[in-house]
Amino acid sequence: MFRDDQRRNVEVKIGIQSVPRELVVETETSQADVEAALTAALADESVFVLAEAKGSKIFVPAKKIAYVEFTGSEQRRVGFSNV
């Protein structure tokens, strides 16, 4: 489906306790790897670290995470349509 030179990014939405807006991060990390890192951070009550597709990192205290949602990103569509 995807060639080796085409990476499929995953959009991760992170809800944080007492923060009205969620964090939306696009990452090249697989969903399974994100889940493993989140599980480890929750077990250790440490910081959850997620690398963005553009190279920066997001740090969130694991005990403050309310929810995490995964969405597979599609290729961006450009242009207008009469749908």
Secondary structure, 3 states (H helix, E strand, C coil): CCCCCCCCCEEEEEEECCCCCCEEEEECCCHHHHHHHHHHHHHHCCEEEEECCCCCEEEEEHHHEEEEEEEECCCCCCCCCCC
